[in-house]
Amino acid sequence: MLMSDQEFEQKYGQAYQEQLKIAQYYLSNPVKLQEDILNKRKLKESKGLTFPEPHQFTYRSMRYRAFVENPNRLKNYILAENEVYSERMAFLPYIIDIEPNSRCNFRCIMCQVSDWERGRRARDMKLEEFKDLIDKNSQLIEVKLQGMGEPLLHKDFIDMIEYASERNIWVRTVVNGSLLHVRNHVERLIDSGVGEIQSSVDGANKEVFEA
């Protein structure tokens, strides 16, 4: 945490204790968490505010575990949500994007990957580099593990998901869907602890999609 403990306690001590108690309460009372999620969903629907979102019970449970397991995560989160951006950095990012690889097995006409030499802009990230990045950023709560490339081409992609999710970091990713059936990807992804998987569909018919 970049702010001193004394300053944090003065400004956010009460908020920290309240949010920590909420996290502990819902982890001890999963039924109450389900009820809260259901009530909020009904309220949104009554206002016509429906939109795609991650599975809320899994999402919130993981976040609460992250806060209880590592209180500095919660402190950094509170700072990030309340401190104004300035020349003095008071917090670290709690959500980051990581591109494990830039290569792709598609050559889509609208994508910059298609214009790169040999269809990539850099070498694949090594698993040990990923682990080192995660270990040095213990404040992380969420990671988007995908950039311009198709992540399922990376031999250690699912191992990366497992490493992050085991540390209560919510992992989201985007795949083109073409490699889900190979090397037990579907089964391994289901067991990996991944939070969200989105799939790109860039055409409404066969001809447009294949272009």
URQUI-V307208 format. One line per field, one symbol per residue. ss: DSSP state (@ for helix, = for strand, . for the rest). phi: phi as a letter, one per 40 degrees, with the letter a starting at -180 (. if undefined). burial: + if it has 24 or more other ideal C-beta (glycine too) atoms within 12 Angstrom, else -. A space follows every 10 residues. Layout:
# URQUI-V307208
ss = ???
phi = ???
burial = ???
This chain:
# URQUI-V307208
ss = ....@@@@@@ @@@@@@@@@@ @@@@@@@@.@ @@@@@@@@@@ @@@@@@.... .....@@@@@ @@@@@@@@@. @@@@@@@@@@ @@........ ....====.. .......... .@@@@.@@@. ......@@@@ @@@@@..... .====..... @@@...@@@@ @@@@@....= =====..... ....@@@@@@ @@...====. .....@@@@@ .
phi = .cccdccccc cbdccccccc ccccccccbc cccccccccc cccccccgbc acacdccccc cccccccccb dccccccccc cbcccacccb abcbbbbbcc abcacbbccb bcdccccgga baccccdccc dcccccbccc bbbcbibccc cccccbdccc dcccccbfbc bbabbcgcbc cbffdccccd ccgdcbbbbc bbacadcccc c
burial = +-+----+-- -+---+--++ --+--++--- --+---+--- ---------- -----+++++ ++++++++-+ -+++++++++ ---------+ ++-+++-+++ ++++-+-+-- --+------+ ---++----+ --++--++++ ++++++++++ ++++-+++++ +++++-++++ +++++++-+- ----+--++- -++++++--- ---------- -
